[in-house]
Amino acid sequence: MTRAPTPETVEVGFINPRHLAGGGDPAWITVPLHRACGWSHGNDPLMPRVLLSSPDQKAHLRLEPDPDDQWWILHHVAEPDRPAWYASFGTRTAVELIAAFTDALTDPAPAADAPCDPYGALRAGRLVTVR
């Protein structure tokens, strides 16, 4: 079985004003969390929802379409030095905003004593080519 070729570029159309565009495609959030960050997913084919858990099982994201409540709810359990917390987003929250939130959650922060060297990646030979 041969696969269809994947496109080199993806065209994105922007709508102005932004609130007319609606929430967007939830895959902007769920796919990177699952594939790139290793979040596991629950599967209930009879329910229209997505359940994702972080690799350490400390964070849980639930996407559940509910016309009377928040669609996106992210819970994080308490840790010895931090209380438990949660964030929720409604149906019309742009997925780009939720993706920025989850990106900040999954992106490891640099060590406090790490020097700020914008050329460090270049010197280390870690170059990324973007097409």
C-alpha positions, 0 to 999 in steps of 0.5 A: 500500500502506497501512501499519498505524498504529504504536502511540503507546505500548508496554506493557512487562511486568516479571518478578520476579525478573529472572533468570526473564525470560531475555535478552530481544529482541535488537532492543533493541540491534541496531535502535538501533545500525543505525537511530539510530547508523548501524552497518552490518550484514552479511547471511548468510541461512544463518547465525543471527547478526547482525554490526554495524560502527560507522560508523568501522569501529572497533567490531564487534558480533557476536550469534551463538547458541552454547550453549557460548560468549558470544552477544554479543561487541563488539570495538573496535580499538586506537587510538593512545592506547588498546589494543584491547578487547572485551566479551562477554555470555552468552545470559541477560544481560538486553538492557537491560544490553547496551543500556546498554553500547552506549548508553554506547559510542555516546553522545558524551561532553561535552567536558572543558571544557564547563560543566555547565549543566542549563538549557543545552538549555532556553535553546538551545530544544532541547526534546523532547516525550515522550508 
